Amino acid sequence: MTVEDTILVGGGVLLVILLIQLARKQFYRSLPLFFSYQVWCLSSTATGGLAASLPGAEYFRYYLASIAVDAVFQLAVLYEVTRVVARHNRKDPPSWRLFALLLIPEGLLLGSLSRWPVPGGITELGILLVRVQQTLPILLLAILLTVVSWSRFQSLHWPDPVLHVASGLGFYFLVGLTIAIVHTHQAPGEGYHMADEVQAGSYIGVLVYWIWRL
C-alpha cells in the first residue's frame, strides 16, 4: 500500500468515526456547516480514489473543482465560527467594513512571507493550480486570524467545541501555507509530491484531534 493509499483509507476511517461522534452529539444542530463539511470530506475521500484513474487533464479539472468546493466549505465554517462566538457572547458579528479593515493587514503580512514564483515548464492548468495552492492558505489563515483578532478586541469567550474546530482548521491552514512556501523553492518532482503528502497527512492529525476533543 502506497502512502497515498494509507492517507486515503486512514482519512476515510477517521472521518466515519468523527461523523458518528458528531451525530451522536448533535453537531448537525449546533454547527451544521461544520457537520456538512465533514460529510463532504468523506464523499470527496470516497470519490478521490476513483478519480485517480482519470486521464491527467481530467483529473486536474476534478482536483481543481474539489479544491474549490473544499474552500467554499472552509469559508462557510469560518463564518459559522464567527456567528456562534458572537451569539454565545450576545454580540453582533463584525461588520463587513470592520472585518475588511482587520483582514487586509493580516493578508498582506502573510502574503509577504514569500515571493510566490510559478515553476517553469508547466501548462496553463498547472499554473492555475499553483496559484490556487498559493492563494487559498493565505486567504483562509488571514480570515481565521481576523476572527481571532476581532474576538480579542471584544474580549469574547469561545465555546470549547468552536475553539477546537477553529484550532484544527488553523493548524491545517498553517501547514498549507508552509507547504505553499516550501513549493516555491522546489521544482515539480518527488520532493514536491512528498510535501503534498505531508499536507494531506496533517489533516489526518486534525481528524484525530477533533475525535479526541469534540
C-alpha positions in Angstrom: 0.0 0.0 0.0 1.4 3.4 -1.0 1.5 6.5 1.2 -1.4 8.0 -0.7 -3.5 4.8 -0.2 -2.7 4.9 3.5 -3.7 8.5 3.9 -6.9 7.9 1.8 -8.0 4.9 3.7 -7.0 6.2 7.1 -8.7 9.5 6.4 -11.9 7.8 5.4 -12.0 5.6 8.6 -11.3 8.6 10.8 -14.0 10.7 9.0 -16.6 7.9 9.6 -15.6 7.8 13.3 -15.8 11.6 13.6 -19.1 11.8 11.8 -20.6 9.2 14.1 -19.3 11.1 17.1 -20.6 14.4 15.8 -24.0 12.9 15.0 -24.3 11.4 18.5 -23.6 14.9 20.0 -26.0 16.6 17.5 -23.4 18.8 15.9 -25.7 19.0 12.9 -27.8 21.4 15.1 -25.1 23.4 16.8 -22.6 23.5 14.0 -24.5 22.4 10.9 -22.0 23.8 8.4 -19.0 22.1 10.1 -21.0 18.8 10.1 -21.9 19.2 6.5 -18.2 19.9 5.7 -17.2 16.6 7.2 -19.9 14.8 5.1 -18.4 16.5 2.1 -14.9 15.4 3.1 -16.0 11.8 3.4 -17.7 11.9 0.0 -14.6 13.6 -1.5 -12.3 10.9 0.0 -14.5 8.2 -1.4 -14.5 9.6 -4.9 -10.8 10.7 -4.8 -9.6 7.1 -5.2 -11.8 6.6 -8.3 -10.8 10.0 -9.8 -7.1 9.0 -9.6 -7.7 6.7 -12.6 -8.8 9.6 -14.8 -6.6 10.9 -17.5 -4.2 13.7 -16.4 -6.1 16.7 -17.7 -9.5 15.4 -16.5 -8.0 14.6 -13.0 -6.6 18.1 -12.8 -10.1 19.5 -13.5 -11.6 17.2 -10.9 -8.9 18.2 -8.4 -9.4 22.0 -9.0 -13.2 21.6 -8.6 -12.6 19.6 -5.4 -10.3 22.3 -4.0 -12.9 25.0 -4.9 -15.8 23.1 -3.1 -13.5 22.5 -0.1 -12.5 26.2 0.1 -16.2 27.2 0.0 -17.0 24.8 2.9 -14.0 26.1 4.9 -15.1 29.7 4.4 -18.6 28.7 5.4 -17.3 27.1 8.6 -15.2 30.2 9.4 -18.4 32.2 9.0 -20.2 29.8 11.3 -17.5 30.0 13.9 -17.8 33.8 13.9 -21.5 33.7 14.2 -21.6 31.2 17.0 -18.9 33.1 19.0 -20.9 36.3 18.6 -24.2 34.7 19.6 -22.6 33.0 22.6 -21.4 36.4 23.9 -24.7 38.2 22.9 -22.8 40.4 20.4 -23.3 41.3 16.8 -20.9 39.7 14.3 -18.3 42.2 12.9 -19.5 44.5 10.1 -18.0 43.9 6.7 -16.1 47.2 6.9 -14.5 46.3 10.3 -13.8 42.8 9.0 -12.1 44.2 5.9 -10.0 46.6 8.0 -8.7 43.7 10.1 -8.4 41.3 7.2 -6.3 43.4 4.8 -3.2 43.8 7.0 -3.4 40.1 8.0 -3.5 39.1 4.3 -0.7 41.4 3.4 1.5 40.2 6.2 1.0 36.5 5.3 1.4 37.2 1.6 4.8 38.9 2.2 6.3 35.6 3.6 7.2 34.5 0.0 7.8 35.9 -3.5 5.4 33.3 -4.8 7.0 32.4 -8.2 5.5 29.8 -10.5 7.6 26.9 -11.7 8.5 27.0 -15.4 7.6 24.3 -17.9 4.1 23.7 -16.7 0.8 24.0 -18.5 -1.7 26.8 -18.0 -3.9 24.5 -16.0 -0.8 23.7 -13.8 -0.2 27.4 -13.4 -3.8 27.9 -12.2 -3.4 25.1 -9.7 -0.2 26.5 -8.3 -1.8 30.0 -7.9 -4.8 28.4 -6.2 -2.5 26.5 -3.8 -0.6 29.7 -3.0 -3.6 31.9 -2.6 -6.0 29.8 -0.6 -3.8 29.2 2.5 -3.1 32.9 2.8 -6.8 33.8 2.5 -8.1 31.2 4.9 -5.5 31.7 7.5 -5.9 35.5 7.3 -9.6 35.2 7.7 -9.2 33.0 10.8 -6.7 35.4 12.3 -9.1 38.2 11.6 -11.8 36.4 13.5 -9.4 35.8 16.4 -8.3 39.5 16.4 -11.9 40.7 16.4 -12.8 38.4 19.3 -9.8 39.5 21.3 -10.7 43.2 20.8 -14.2 42.4 22.1 -12.9 40.2 24.9 -15.2 37.4 23.8 -15.3 33.9 25.2 -15.2 30.9 22.8 -17.3 27.8 23.5 -15.0 24.8 23.7 -16.3 23.0 20.6 -16.0 26.1 18.5 -12.5 26.7 19.8 -11.5 23.1 19.0 -12.9 23.4 15.5 -11.1 26.6 14.8 -7.8 25.3 16.3 -7.9 22.2 14.0 -8.6 24.4 11.0 -5.9 26.9 12.0 -3.3 24.1 12.2 -4.3 22.8 8.8 -4.2 26.3 7.2 -0.8 26.9 8.7 0.6 23.7 7.3 -0.9 24.5 4.0 0.8 27.9 4.0 4.1 26.3 5.0 3.9 23.8 2.2 3.0 26.5 -0.3 6.1 28.4 0.7 8.2 25.2 0.5 6.9 24.6 -3.0 8.2 28.0 -4.1 11.7 26.6 -3.6 11.0 23.3 -5.3 10.8 22.0 -8.9 7.9 19.7 -9.7 9.0 16.1 -8.9 9.3 13.7 -6.0 10.1 16.3 -3.3 7.2 18.4 -4.5 4.9 15.4 -4.2 6.3 14.5 -0.7 5.4 17.9 0.5 1.9 17.5 -0.7 1.7 14.2 1.2 2.8 16.0 4.4 -0.1 18.4 4.0 -2.5 15.5 3.4 -1.1 13.8 6.5 -1.6 16.9 8.6 -5.4 16.6 8.0 -5.2 13.1 9.5 -3.7 14.7 12.6 -6.5 17.3 12.6 -9.1 14.5 12.4 -7.5 12.7 15.4 -7.5 15.9 17.3 -11.2 16.5 16.6 -12.1 13.0 17.5 -10.3 13.4 20.8 -11.6 16.9 21.7 -15.1 17.2 20.2 
